[in-house]
Amino acid sequence: MRFAIRDDDTNFYTTPQELENCYGDIWEEFAPTLSLISKVKGNWLYWVHQIYKDKHKTDWQAWKDDNASHPIEDNKELVNFLKEKVKEGKLDIAYHAKFHRNEDPTPPTERSNNYVRGAEYYTNRNVTNEIKQEVAFLSHLFNYQISVFTPPQNMLSMKGYHAVIDAGLNICGGGISFFKKARDMKGISNIAKQLTFKVLHKDADYPFVLHFSDHNEIAYHYPLQPTTRLDSLIYDFDMVRRYDGDFVLSTHYAEFEYPMVYDEKIKMKHILRDFLDYISKYQNVNKMSLSQMLKN
């Protein structure tokens, strides 16, 4: 089976020290994939912790008013660090968002929870050119061809989904029903594969990369958050391993030092280490970057 780590939200406010603390003992073995925000809006360093703390009680008007953009290239130390690690094969990079905010004049009404405010590509606009421009700029900045997209808040509208595909990117996640995707020969074959798998294995997620005519996707990924229990991750991993499938662990570097909500003596980084120790018991686990996984 194959295994990758997807880490969202690296941006202007990220420090090399944070990434070193998170992945310095992992990237010697394989490259985690950092999914970048190119021009994050607002004081990310403040809001990421404030929203985690206050959740639905966050002062959303203050958040909305704090809307200055901060290009990742203005953090020279981070850019130089990422270029070096990418060149060394210790980190992989993907595209996550431009602003990490939904810029629609009228925000989507179908999803009314507070986190939709960060679901940039759950949109009614055609953002194909915007995505192309941001990906081309980041690819040039880091001298690395970005080929993967991970959706903010793991949500895509159909317009956002098609914009990502038209921009030439592979996709991890997005929440789009497989019945709504491509209906050409490969698309119909993918629908049949997933439907057949679900009929035969009702309690399992489809555990493989899907190959479409113009891109590749992996529909499921498994989150490591401050609420995640180790036994839950192990259960999901064992489910994918049963079918010799593809497992993507999704997480956020900014939460690595957070205590787990069910035991404040344990930090999220400890759960990651224990989980990686568990999967390392199996000889057939091929650890790789998300870009590698979605390329094949």
C-alpha positions as CSV (number, residue, x, y, z in Angstrom):
1,M,0.0,0.0,0.0
2,R,1.0,3.7,-0.3
3,F,1.0,6.4,2.3
4,A,1.4,10.2,2.1
5,I,1.0,13.2,4.5
6,R,-0.9,16.2,3.4
7,D,-0.3,19.3,5.5
8,D,-2.4,22.4,4.7
9,D,-1.9,26.1,5.2
10,T,1.8,26.9,4.9
11,N,1.8,30.7,4.3
12,F,3.6,34.0,4.8
13,Y,3.3,33.6,8.6
14,T,4.9,30.1,8.7
15,T,8.4,29.9,10.1
16,P,11.1,27.3,9.0
17,Q,11.5,26.4,12.7
18,E,7.8,25.3,12.9
19,L,8.2,23.1,9.9
20,E,11.5,21.7,11.2
21,N,9.9,20.9,14.5
22,C,7.0,19.2,12.8
23,Y,8.8,17.2,10.1
24,G,12.5,17.2,10.7
25,D,12.4,13.7,12.0
26,I,10.1,12.5,9.1
27,W,11.5,14.0,5.9
28,E,14.6,11.9,6.1
29,E,12.4,9.0,5.3
30,F,9.9,10.5,2.9
31,A,8.6,14.0,1.9
32,P,5.5,15.3,3.5
33,T,3.4,17.5,1.2
34,L,2.9,21.1,2.3
35,S,-0.1,22.7,0.6
36,L,0.5,26.5,0.3
37,I,-1.6,29.6,0.6
38,S,0.0,32.1,-1.7
39,K,-1.4,35.4,-0.4
40,V,-3.1,34.7,2.9
41,K,-5.5,37.4,4.1
42,G,-5.5,38.8,7.6
43,N,-3.2,38.0,10.5
44,W,-3.1,34.3,10.1
45,L,-1.0,33.8,13.2
46,Y,-3.7,35.4,15.3
47,W,-6.8,34.1,13.7
48,V,-5.8,30.4,13.4
49,H,-5.5,30.2,17.1
50,Q,-8.5,32.5,17.8
51,I,-10.8,30.4,15.7
52,Y,-9.6,27.2,17.2
53,K,-10.3,28.7,20.7
54,D,-13.6,30.5,20.0
55,K,-15.0,28.4,17.1
56,H,-18.6,29.6,16.4
57,K,-18.2,32.5,18.8
58,T,-15.3,34.0,16.8
59,D,-15.7,37.7,16.1
60,W,-16.3,37.2,12.4
61,Q,-16.8,40.9,11.6
62,A,-13.3,41.6,13.0
63,W,-12.0,38.6,11.0
64,K,-13.6,40.0,7.8
65,D,-12.3,43.5,8.4
66,D,-8.7,42.2,8.8
67,N,-8.3,41.5,5.1
68,A,-4.9,42.7,4.0
69,S,-3.1,40.1,1.9
70,H,0.4,38.8,2.8
71,P,2.2,37.2,-0.2
72,I,4.3,34.2,0.8
73,E,7.2,35.5,-1.2
74,D,7.6,38.4,1.3
75,N,8.8,35.8,3.8
76,K,12.3,35.4,2.3
77,E,13.5,33.1,5.1
78,L,10.6,30.7,4.5
79,V,11.0,30.8,0.7
80,N,14.7,30.0,0.9
81,F,14.0,27.2,3.3
82,L,11.3,25.6,1.2
83,K,13.4,25.9,-2.0
84,E,16.3,24.1,-0.2
85,K,14.1,21.3,1.2
86,V,12.2,20.8,-2.0
87,K,15.5,20.5,-3.9
88,E,16.8,18.0,-1.4
89,G,13.6,15.9,-1.8
90,K,12.6,16.4,1.8
91,L,9.4,18.4,1.2
92,D,6.8,18.3,-1.5
93,I,4.6,21.3,-2.2
94,A,1.0,21.6,-3.5
95,Y,-1.5,24.5,-4.0
96,H,-4.2,25.1,-1.3
97,A,-5.5,28.6,-1.7
98,K,-4.8,32.2,-2.8
99,F,-6.4,34.1,0.2
100,H,-8.0,31.2,2.1
101,R,-11.2,33.2,2.1
102,N,-14.3,32.9,0.0
103,E,-14.3,36.0,-2.3
104,D,-17.8,35.6,-3.8
105,P,-19.8,38.8,-3.6
106,T,-22.6,36.7,-2.2
107,P,-21.2,33.9,0.0
108,P,-22.5,30.4,-0.7
109,T,-25.7,29.7,1.2
110,E,-25.8,26.0,0.8
111,R,-23.1,25.7,3.5
112,S,-24.0,27.9,6.4
113,N,-21.5,26.8,9.0
114,N,-18.8,29.3,10.0
115,Y,-15.9,27.5,8.3
116,V,-17.4,28.1,4.8
117,R,-15.8,31.6,5.1
118,G,-12.5,29.9,4.5
119,A,-13.8,27.6,1.7
120,E,-12.3,29.7,-1.1
121,Y,-13.2,27.4,-3.9
122,Y,-16.7,26.5,-2.8
123,T,-17.6,29.3,-5.2
124,N,-20.0,30.5,-7.9
125,R,-17.3,32.2,-9.9
126,N,-15.0,30.8,-12.6
127,V,-11.6,31.0,-10.9
128,T,-9.7,28.9,-13.4
129,N,-7.3,31.7,-14.5
130,E,-6.7,32.8,-10.9
131,I,-5.7,29.3,-10.0
132,K,-3.5,29.0,-13.1
133,Q,-1.7,32.3,-12.2
134,E,-1.1,31.4,-8.6
135,V,0.2,27.9,-9.4
136,A,2.4,29.2,-12.1
137,F,3.9,31.9,-9.8
138,L,4.5,29.4,-6.9
139,S,6.0,26.9,-9.3
140,H,8.4,29.5,-10.6
141,L,9.1,30.8,-7.1
142,F,10.1,27.4,-5.8
143,N,11.5,26.0,-9.0
144,Y,9.1,23.1,-8.6
145,Q,6.2,22.1,-10.8
146,I,3.1,22.1,-8.6
147,S,0.7,19.4,-9.7
148,V,-1.7,18.9,-6.7
149,F,-4.6,20.9,-5.2
150,T,-6.0,20.4,-1.8
151,P,-9.3,22.3,-1.1
152,P,-9.6,24.8,1.8
153,Q,-12.0,23.3,4.4
154,N,-12.0,20.3,2.1
155,M,-15.0,21.8,0.2
156,L,-15.4,22.4,-3.6
157,S,-18.5,23.6,-5.5
158,M,-18.9,22.1,-9.0
159,K,-17.6,25.4,-10.4
160,G,-14.6,25.3,-8.2
161,Y,-14.0,21.6,-9.0
162,H,-14.0,22.2,-12.7
163,A,-11.8,25.3,-12.3
164,V,-9.1,23.2,-10.6
165,I,-9.3,20.5,-13.3
166,D,-9.1,23.1,-16.0
167,A,-6.1,24.6,-14.3
168,G,-4.4,21.2,-14.8
169,L,-4.2,20.0,-11.2
170,N,-4.7,16.6,-9.5
171,I,-7.0,16.7,-6.5
172,C,-7.0,15.4,-3.0
173,G,-10.5,15.6,-1.4
174,G,-13.2,18.1,-2.1
175,G,-16.4,16.4,-1.1
176,I,-17.9,16.1,-4.7
177,S,-20.1,13.0,-5.2
178,F,-18.6,10.5,-7.7
179,F,-21.9,10.5,-9.6
180,K,-21.3,14.2,-10.5
181,K,-17.9,13.8,-12.0
182,A,-16.7,13.1,-15.6
183,R,-19.0,11.0,-17.8
184,D,-16.5,10.0,-20.5
185,M,-15.3,6.4,-20.7
186,K,-12.8,6.8,-17.8
187,G,-15.3,8.7,-15.7
188,I,-18.0,6.1,-16.2
189,S,-15.4,3.4,-15.3
190,N,-14.5,5.2,-12.1
191,I,-18.2,5.5,-11.1
192,A,-18.6,1.7,-11.7
193,K,-15.4,1.0,-9.7
194,Q,-16.6,3.0,-6.7
195,L,-20.2,1.8,-6.8
196,T,-19.1,-1.8,-7.0
197,F,-16.6,-1.4,-4.2
198,K,-19.3,0.2,-2.0
199,V,-21.8,-2.6,-2.7
200,L,-19.1,-5.2,-1.7
201,H,-17.6,-3.3,1.2
202,K,-20.3,-1.1,2.8
203,D,-18.3,0.0,5.7
204,A,-15.1,1.0,3.8
205,D,-14.1,4.1,1.8
206,Y,-12.9,3.6,-1.8
207,P,-9.1,3.3,-1.1
208,F,-7.4,4.0,-4.4
209,V,-6.4,6.9,-6.6
210,L,-8.8,7.5,-9.5
211,H,-7.5,8.2,-13.0
212,F,-9.6,10.5,-15.2
213,S,-8.8,11.5,-18.7
214,D,-7.3,14.8,-17.7
215,H,-6.3,14.4,-14.1
216,N,-6.1,12.1,-11.1
217,E,-7.9,12.2,-7.7
218,I,-8.0,10.6,-4.4
219,A,-11.4,11.1,-2.8
220,Y,-10.7,10.2,0.8
221,H,-8.1,11.4,3.3
222,Y,-8.0,10.9,7.1
223,P,-7.6,13.9,9.4
224,L,-5.2,14.3,12.3
225,Q,-6.7,17.0,14.4
226,P,-6.7,17.8,18.2
227,T,-9.9,15.7,18.4
228,T,-8.5,12.6,16.6
229,R,-7.9,9.4,18.6
230,L,-5.0,7.1,17.8
231,D,-7.2,4.1,17.6
232,S,-9.5,5.8,15.1
233,L,-6.5,6.5,12.8
234,I,-5.3,2.9,13.2
235,Y,-8.8,1.6,12.3
236,D,-8.9,3.7,9.1
237,F,-5.3,2.7,8.2
238,D,-6.0,-1.0,8.7
239,M,-9.1,-0.6,6.5
240,V,-7.1,0.8,3.6
241,R,-4.3,-1.7,4.2
242,R,-6.8,-4.5,3.9
243,Y,-7.2,-3.6,0.2
244,D,-3.6,-2.6,-0.4
245,G,-4.8,0.9,-1.1
246,D,-3.7,4.5,-0.8
247,F,-3.8,6.3,2.5
248,V,-3.5,10.1,2.9
249,L,-3.1,11.5,6.4
250,S,-4.3,15.2,6.4
251,T,-3.2,17.6,9.1
252,H,-2.1,21.2,9.9
253,Y,1.4,22.0,11.1
254,A,-0.1,24.9,13.2
255,E,-1.8,22.4,15.5
256,F,1.1,20.1,16.2
257,E,1.7,21.7,19.6
258,Y,-2.0,21.7,20.6
259,P,-3.1,19.4,23.4
260,M,-5.6,16.7,22.5
261,V,-9.1,17.7,23.6
262,Y,-9.6,14.3,25.3
263,D,-6.2,14.4,27.2
264,E,-4.4,17.7,27.6
265,K,-1.2,15.9,28.6
266,I,-0.8,14.6,25.0
267,K,0.1,16.9,22.1
268,M,-1.0,16.2,18.5
269,K,2.6,15.6,17.5
270,H,2.7,12.7,19.9
271,I,-0.3,11.1,18.2
272,L,1.4,11.5,14.8
273,R,4.6,9.8,16.1
274,D,2.7,6.9,17.6
275,F,0.7,6.5,14.4
276,L,3.9,6.5,12.3
277,D,5.4,4.0,14.6
278,Y,2.4,1.7,14.1
279,I,2.4,1.9,10.3
280,S,6.2,1.3,10.2
281,K,5.5,-2.3,11.5
282,Y,4.3,-3.2,8.0
283,Q,6.9,-3.9,5.3
284,N,4.6,-3.2,2.4
285,V,3.9,0.5,3.2
286,N,5.5,2.7,0.6
287,K,5.8,6.2,2.0
288,M,5.8,9.0,-0.5
289,S,4.7,12.5,-1.3
290,L,1.1,13.3,-2.3
291,S,2.4,14.5,-5.7
292,Q,4.0,11.1,-6.3
293,M,0.9,9.3,-5.2
294,L,-1.4,11.2,-7.5
295,K,1.0,11.1,-10.5
296,N,0.6,7.3,-10.9
